[in-house]
Amino acid sequence: MIVAGSRTRRRPLWRRAFRAGALALGLPTAALLGLGCFDGGSGPPPSILLIVVDTLRADAVSAYGNGLGTTPTLDALAAQGQLYTRAYAPSPWTVPSHASLFTGLAIDDHGVGLHGRVVLPETATTLAERLGAAGYETAAFSENALISADFGFDQGFAHFAVRTAEQQMDAGEKKSIDVVDEVTRWLRVRDPQRPFFVFINLYDAHEPYAIRASNPFLPAGITTADARRLEAGRRTSHLICDRLPGETPLRILRGLYLGEVASADRKVKAILTLLEATGVDNLITLVTSDHGEHFGEHRLLDHEFSVHEEVLRIPLVVHGASVEAAQIDAPTELRAVARTLVDWAGADSTGLTAPGLPPESAAQPPVDLVAVYSDHRMRLPPAFDADAAQKVQDFKRQACGDTDRVFGDMLALTRYPFRLNWYARYPSEMVDLRSGGGSSDSLDPPSPELIASLRAEAQGFAARVGLGQARAPEPLTRESEEALRSLGYID
């Protein structure tokens, strides 16, 4: 169950020499770079805890106004730290979003999620590699088998704990490592004199949802026994379009999902309590997600076949002793996290293309945010029968029609408050995000010039990366194939 250690790449000679010189002088690399620590002072660099609550849509977090009390731990962090209200994922699924989070690169730069590519290339420089080179201890604890060495995400981590795809397949259920126990054991052997970078993926909120002994977020009048009779805990990603359940089952699924969100929030609290008990000082905690989830919107469940607001808008909370409480409304994207953490750590930022997270007070120029859904991601390896592969790929969409816009490549180009959704097989559509993600009918609609600009940019991006063009998918390794199969992405 535990994969310890990481694949390492030989660093460029200049960087190794630079690092050796810093150590010979007894100084952290950050000091020689002339970069301040997080608070801008001359103290030691902060330890960093980066948590991804997998499949967490922003409105499932109470700090974003749902009034349900789903996430008291995240709410407390947000109240004392920074809450980003308009944070967006670059993809509606796990692997491309984590690739951007770990590298600070856009999807068209790292290529993961395009044309069947599901493995982070070794040529990419990860956040863990950058921080490790700056003197950080690096460790990852993943409940999601996709965030593993099989997909290249171990690069730069000296310690990596994950439940393997093979173990999940053997269990036949959503089964994970005990994150708190694994972190506890790692803390016993780590060097307390060095700052750490710890990454954690919490998988609770990904379907299928557990029916627990207590399910406080079920709709009024619905009991746990009712949920069991409806088999609400089974996989639901194929129940889309004409197969979509009725209103009551959808509300039950949403209630079970919120229970899973609350479970993940309790894990966050346990991890923070553990770190506090072990005397970790100068800690920065950043909690976010890789994508959201549908619950009937656009006749969809799960997070496939979509670049809609429900799967792209994610929570983002930053907390630390030197972080002033603020609500930040400037739009930002997941890949900005890497630049911000690298800068706070005083690590090398060479090659990072993303700006950092926007500060509270600075006036922000318009920023175009791109998110991509490549319809190649569920394609089976070439060794499989082509007809069978096509049937598997389209099984979930057999109940869908052209009006559902679920076939083919698609991208979302956001210039807040407007978004252009571009489709390879359908006409593009403009969305006004101020209206909750619906069709634009605001009093101040986008100008013809803005629409033309977004369309031209989207078409240029699609042409540059080959969206809508037939390309042979990259072959999968056996390990990657098993991981995708275990999580229901291929059959």
C-alpha positions, 0 to 999 in steps of 0.5 A, a space after each residue: 500500500 505504501 510507495 516510499 521514495 521517488 523517481 528523481 531526475 539529475 538536476 542541471 549542473 548550474 543548479 547542483 553547483 548553486 545548491 552545493 555552494 549554499 549548503 557549504 555556507 550553511 545557508 538556505 538556497 532562498 537566502 542566496 537567491 535574495 528572496 524573502 520568506 513568506 512574511 517578507 522578513 528574514 526568518 526561516 521559510 515556512 513549512 507548507 501543507 497543501 491539501 486537495 479535497 478531491 471533487 469538492 465544488 465551491 458551494 459545498 463549503 460553508 464558507 462560500 455561503 451554503 449555510 449547512 455547516 458542512 466544513 467547520 474546519 475549512 470555514 475557520 481557516 477561511 475566517 482567519 486567512 484568505 478566501 478566494 471566491 473565484 478560483 477555477 480548475 483547468 480541467 473537470 477531472 483529476 489528472 490534468 488539474 493536478 498536473 497544473 497544480 504541481 507544475 504551475 503550467 497550463 494544460 497546453 504546456 504540460 500536455 496532460 489531459 490532451 489526446 489521451 496523455 495521462 502521465 506527467 512527463 519527467 521533463 516537467 519540473 514539479 513543485 516538490 522538486 523545486 522545494 526539495 532543491 531549496 532544502 525542504 523535506 517533501 512528502 505526499 499522502 494520496 487517497 486517490 490512486 490517480 495521484 501516484 507514481 503510475 501517473 508521474 506525480 511522485 516526482 520530487 517527493 522523498 516519501 509517497 504514501 498511496 493506495 495502489 490501483 491494484 489494491 483498490 481493484 482487489 478491495 472492489 470498493 473506494 478504499 484508501 490509506 489512513 492519512 492521519 496514521 501515515 502522517 503521524 508515522 512520517 512525522 516521527 522520522 522527519 528532520 524537525 530542523 528542516 521546513 517541510 512540504 506536505 501534499 495530501 489528496 483526500 478522496 472522500 467526496 468522489 463518487 460513489 458516496 458512502 451511506 453512513 450510520 449518520 447522514 445529516 445532510 439528507 433532505 428533510 423526510 428522507 432517512 438512511 434506510 430510504 437512501 439504502 433502498 434507492 441504492 444511492 451509494 452505487 456508482 452514478 456517473 452513467 446516469 446522465 441525460 435521459 437516464 438522469 434520476 428524478 428530483 428526490 434521488 438527486 437530492 439524496 445523492 447531493 446529501 450523501 455527497 455533502 456527508 463525504 465533504 464533511 468527512 474530508 473536513 474532519 480529516 483536515 482537522 485531525 491533520 492540523 491537530 496532529 501538526 499542532 501537537 508536534 510543534 510545527 511552527 510557521 505553517 502555511 496551509 492551503 486547501 483547494 480542490 481539483 474539480 467540482 461535481 454535477 448534481 443534475 445541472 445540464 442533465 449531468 452527474 459526476 464531472 465528465 463531458 463538461 466545462 460548466 461552472 459546477 465542475 470548474 469553480 473550486 474552493 481555495 483557502 490560504 491560512 498562516 500566521 502571516 496571512 491577513 484575513 481577506 476575501 479575494 474576489 479577483 479571478 485566479 486559477 489552480 496553477 497560480 498556487 505553484 508560483 505562490 508557494 515557490 515564492 514564499 519558500 524562496 525556491 527557484 521559479 525558473 520556467 514557471 509561466 503562471 502568475 501567483 495568487 492575486 493579492 487582496 488590494 491590487 487592481 487586477 487586469 483582465 485575466 483569461 482562464 482556460 479549462 479543457 475537456 479532451 474527449 480522448 481521455 476515456 479511450 482504451 489502449 490501441 491493443 483493444 478491439 476498436 469497436 469495443 473501445 468505442 462502445 465503452 467510451 460512449 456507454 455513459 452517453 448513449 442516453 444523450 443527444 446533440 442538445 446535451 453537448 457532451 460529445 467531442 473536445 471542449 474548452 472554457 475561456 473565462 474573462 470574468 464575468 463572462 465565459 465562452 464555452 467552445 465545442 468541437 461538435 456544437 456552436 459555442 455559447 456565451 455564459 454570464 457567470 454572475 447569473 449562476 452559470 446560466 445563459 447570459 441575460 444580464 442587463 449589461 451583456 458582453 459586447 460584440 467586440 468581447 465575443 469576437 475576441 473570445 471566439 478568436 482566442 478559443 479557436 486559436 487555442 483549439 487549433 494550436 493544441 489540436 482540439 477537435 482533430 482526430 489523433 491516435 491516443 498515447 498508449 497507456 502503461 499497464 499500471 496506468 490502465 489499471 488505475 484508470 479502470 479501478 476508478 471507473 474511467 475505463 471498463 
